[in-house]
C-alpha cells in the first residue's frame, strides 16, 4: 500500500498518518489472530482434540470450512491485494512515462524549430547520413 500511495498520490506524505498506518496494522493482526485462534474457539474437526491429547500431534484443524477460511485469508486475499496494487502501479508508471515522452518530444520540436539555420532534412539525406555512419 505504501508503494502504491507513493507512486500514485501526490499528497502521499499527508495521507501517511500514524492513525491510518495503525489501522492497517490492526486489521492485519486481527485477521491473523482470527485465523490462529478459530480452532480454539470451536471451529475444528471432531478428531482435533483426539489428535492433540492422545496422539500428541499438533496439526491444523482439518475442518474444510476452516481450511478454506485460513487459506483464503492468509494467502489468496493478500495475493489479490498485491496483484491489484502492482497492476495499478504499473498503469500509473506507464502513463507517466508516456506523458514524459510527449513532453520531451514537444520540447525537442520546439527547440529544433527555434534553432537558427535549421532546415528540415529530406528523407533521402537522412538515409545517406545513416549509411555513412
Order of alpha helices (4+ residues) and beta strands (2+ residues): alpha-alpha-alpha-alpha-alpha-alpha-alpha
